[in-house]
Amino acid sequence: MATMGEDDAPELPKKSPVPGQIDDSDGEDDIEDKVIKIVVVGDGASGKTSICQRFAKESFDKSYHQTLGLDFFSRRIMLPQEMQVLVQVWDIGGQSIAGEMIDKYLTGANIVFFVYDVTNSKSFENVGDWLSVVKKNLKGSENDVKLVLMGNKTDLEERRVVPVDSHRNFSNSNNMMPTYVSAKTGDTVYMIFRQAVADCLKIGLSRAEIESDIDIVQGSVIEATKVGGKVADGVGDTRKVHFVEDKDTAQVQRSDQSRNTSVCSIS
């Protein structure tokens, strides 16, 4: 990660260190990466940097650090047919919405993530302002830019204040890909990055490939409450997260069984 100010933008590297289980090519020089630039925008404290760190480093920092200007992340991923893609992520500070460098940060973007906090209604309302700024600065862009609406902090579902219908309607009316993530647990973060990149490159992912990106998280078994012989499953728009025990591996698979929403919705 590199932290930049409002006066300069990073020179994009052609190669980056290969973190974790991403690529088995050992950085062979004869492989030419496809490069995808993702710009992440949204209000401060919405979790943008945490999402970027979760994707690039598979880690989560509990302390909050305000991004001043720009943070830069990168990670190399593999797509079907052994296609290697260098994903460069530009994390834009919340105050940069009125900054003089915003046009330079957005130049050459292939994908823009609009991040808001599902427990903060103001952060969702301000997505409209970010969208206006992005569209203004990308007007005339040579790239067909993919827009993604990302509701963060789904681990705090009980504190949700932004209705699922508002999320869905806003994304539909603005031709955005709607999705939810949790930077804290890592829930669907890598999957969304990989799907957005694949979609941008017009590469189809099979159901098996998508499901392989879903994390298995550790947890305790929750006993569902039975009412009249039936399992109670939440009320109204409240999303319930169930845990299913795998007795052989002592792992617990997290799945969303909401009536009205899902963890990830791809248009």
C-alpha positions in Angstrom: 0.0 0.0 0.0 1.2 3.5 -0.8 -0.4 6.6 0.6 -0.5 9.6 -1.7 -1.6 13.2 -1.3 -3.7 15.5 -3.3 -0.8 16.8 -5.3 0.3 13.6 -7.0 -0.9 10.3 -8.3 1.0 7.0 -8.4 2.7 5.7 -11.5 1.0 2.4 -12.2 3.3 -0.6 -11.9 3.2 -3.3 -14.5 3.9 -6.0 -11.9 3.2 -6.3 -8.2 4.1 -8.8 -5.5 1.9 -11.9 -5.5 0.1 -12.2 -2.2 -1.3 -15.4 -0.9 -2.8 -18.1 -3.1 -3.2 -16.1 -6.2 -0.9 -17.3 -8.9 1.4 -20.3 -9.5 3.4 -18.7 -12.3 6.2 -17.4 -9.9 6.0 -14.0 -11.7 7.3 -15.3 -15.1 8.5 -12.3 -17.1 7.1 -13.8 -20.4 3.5 -13.5 -19.1 2.0 -10.2 -20.0 -0.6 -9.1 -17.4 -4.0 -7.7 -18.3 -4.4 -4.6 -16.1 -7.7 -3.5 -14.6 -8.0 -0.3 -12.7 -10.6 -0.1 -9.9 -11.4 3.2 -8.2 -13.1 3.0 -4.8 -15.1 6.0 -3.7 -17.5 6.9 -0.9 -17.8 8.7 2.4 -15.1 8.5 5.0 -15.5 5.7 7.6 -17.6 3.7 5.1 -14.9 1.0 5.1 -13.3 1.7 1.7 -9.7 1.1 2.9 -10.7 -2.0 4.9 -12.3 -3.5 1.8 -9.2 -2.8 -0.3 -7.0 -4.3 2.4 -9.2 -7.4 2.7 -8.9 -7.9 -1.1 -5.2 -7.1 -1.5 -3.8 -8.4 1.8 -6.6 -10.7 3.2 -6.4 -8.7 6.5 -8.5 -6.4 8.6 -7.4 -3.4 10.7 -9.8 -2.7 13.6 -8.5 0.8 14.0 -9.7 3.6 11.7 -7.2 5.6 9.7 -8.5 8.4 7.5 -7.3 8.2 3.9 -5.8 11.5 2.8 -5.9 11.9 -0.9 -5.2 8.4 -2.2 -4.2 4.9 -1.1 -3.0 2.4 -3.7 -3.3 -1.4 -3.6 -2.7 -4.2 -6.1 -3.2 -7.9 -6.4 -2.7 -10.3 -9.3 -5.6 -12.8 -9.8 -6.3 -15.7 -12.2 -9.4 -16.0 -14.3 -10.5 -18.9 -16.5 -8.3 -20.1 -19.4 -5.3 -19.2 -17.1 -5.8 -15.5 -17.8 -3.6 -13.5 -15.4 -5.0 -10.0 -14.4 -3.2 -7.3 -12.4 -5.9 -5.5 -10.4 -4.9 -2.0 -9.4 -7.1 -0.5 -6.7 -7.2 3.3 -6.1 -8.8 4.0 -2.7 -10.0 7.6 -2.8 -10.3 9.6 0.5 -13.8 10.8 1.3 -12.7 14.5 1.3 -11.4 14.1 -2.3 -14.9 14.5 -3.7 -14.2 18.2 -4.0 -10.5 17.9 -4.6 -8.6 19.0 -7.6 -7.1 15.6 -8.2 -10.3 13.6 -8.5 -10.3 13.7 -12.3 -6.7 12.3 -12.4 -7.6 9.6 -10.0 -10.5 8.5 -12.2 -8.6 8.7 -15.5 -8.4 5.3 -17.1 -10.7 3.6 -14.6 -12.3 0.3 -15.7 -14.5 -0.2 -12.6 -15.7 2.2 -9.9 -16.9 0.9 -6.5 -19.3 3.2 -4.7 -19.1 2.1 -1.0 -21.5 3.1 1.7 -22.1 1.8 5.3 -25.4 0.0 5.7 -25.6 1.3 9.3 -25.2 4.9 8.1 -28.0 6.4 6.1 -26.1 9.6 5.3 -23.3 7.6 3.6 -25.9 6.0 1.3 -27.5 9.4 0.5 -24.1 10.8 -0.4 -23.5 8.0 -3.0 -25.6 10.2 -5.3 -23.1 13.0 -5.0 -20.2 10.6 -5.7 -22.0 9.3 -8.7 -22.5 12.8 -10.1 -18.8 13.6 -9.7 -17.7 10.3 -11.2 -20.0 10.6 -14.2 -18.9 14.2 -14.8 -15.2 13.3 -14.7 -15.6 10.1 -16.8 -17.6 11.8 -19.5 -16.0 11.0 -22.8 -13.9 8.2 -21.3 -12.6 5.6 -23.8 -13.4 2.8 -21.3 -16.8 1.3 -20.8 -16.7 1.8 -17.0 -18.5 -0.6 -14.8 -20.3 0.9 -11.8 -20.8 -1.2 -8.6 -22.9 -0.2 -5.6 -21.4 -1.8 -2.5 -23.1 -1.9 0.9 -20.4 -2.6 3.5 -20.6 -3.8 7.1 -23.1 -6.6 6.7 -21.7 -8.1 9.9 -23.7 -5.4 11.6 -27.0 -6.5 10.1 -28.9 -5.9 13.2 -28.0 -2.2 13.0 -28.9 -1.8 9.3 -30.7 1.5 8.6 -30.5 1.5 4.7 -33.4 -0.6 3.4 -32.6 -3.4 1.0 -35.2 -2.0 -1.5 -33.4 1.4 -1.5 -30.1 -0.3 -2.3 -31.7 -2.3 -5.1 -33.8 0.6 -6.6 -30.8 3.0 -6.6 -28.6 0.5 -8.4 -31.2 -0.4 -10.9 -32.0 3.2 -11.8 -28.3 4.0 -12.3 -27.3 0.8 -14.1 -25.0 -0.3 -11.3 -24.1 -3.8 -10.1 -25.6 -4.2 -6.6 -23.7 -6.1 -3.9 -23.1 -6.4 -0.2 -19.8 -7.1 1.6 -18.3 -7.2 5.0 -14.7 -6.0 5.2 -14.4 -7.2 8.7 -15.3 -10.9 8.1 -14.2 -10.9 4.4 -17.7 -12.0 3.4 -17.9 -11.9 -0.5 -15.1 -9.3 -0.9 -12.8 -11.3 -3.1 -15.7 -12.8 -4.9 -17.0 -9.4 -5.9 -13.7 -8.1 -7.0 -13.1 -11.2 -9.2 -16.6 -11.1 -10.6 -16.4 -7.4 -11.5 -13.1 -7.9 -13.2 -14.3 -10.9 -15.1 -17.4 -9.1 -16.2 -15.4 -6.1 -17.3 -13.2 -8.4 -19.5 -16.4 -10.2 -20.7 -15.3 -13.5 -19.2 -18.0 -15.8 -17.9 -17.5 -17.5 -14.5 -19.2 -20.8 -13.9 -21.3 -21.3 -10.8 -18.6 -23.6 -9.4 -16.0 -20.9 -9.9 -18.1 -18.3 -8.2 -18.9 -20.6 -5.2 -15.2 -21.4 -4.9 -14.6 -17.8 -3.9 -17.1 -17.9 -1.0 -15.2 -18.1 2.3 -15.8 -20.7 5.0 -15.7 -18.9 8.3 -15.2 -20.2 11.8 -18.2 -19.8 14.2 -20.5 -21.5 16.7 -23.7 -23.3 15.9 -26.8 -21.2 16.4 -29.9 -23.1 17.5 -32.9 -21.8 15.6 -36.0 -21.1 17.6 -39.1 -23.2 16.7 -42.5 -21.6 16.8 -45.5 -23.9 16.4 -43.2 -26.6 14.9 -41.7 -24.1 12.4 -38.3 -22.5 12.5 -38.5 -18.7 13.1 -36.6 -16.9 10.4 -36.6 -13.2 11.1 -39.2 -10.5 10.8 -39.9 -8.1 7.9 -36.7 -7.0 6.1 -34.4 -8.2 8.8 -31.8 -10.5 7.2 -30.9 -13.7 9.2 -27.6 -15.4 8.9 -27.6 -19.1 9.6 -24.6 -21.3 10.4 -24.5 -24.9 9.3 -22.1 -27.2 11.1 -19.7 -29.4 9.2 -19.0 -32.1 11.7 -16.0 -33.6 9.8 -14.0 -30.4 9.5 -15.4 -28.5 12.5 -15.9 -25.6 10.2 -19.1 -23.6 9.8 -20.4 -22.4 6.5 -22.1 -19.0 6.5 -25.1 -18.6 4.2 -27.7 -15.9 3.8 -31.3 -17.2 3.8 -33.2 -13.9 3.8 -36.6 -13.6 2.3 -36.0 -10.2 0.8 -32.3 -10.0 0.0 -29.1 -11.9 -0.6 -25.5 -11.3 0.2 -24.6 -10.7 -3.4 -26.8 -9.8 -6.3 -25.2 -9.6 -9.8 -26.9 -7.8 -12.6 
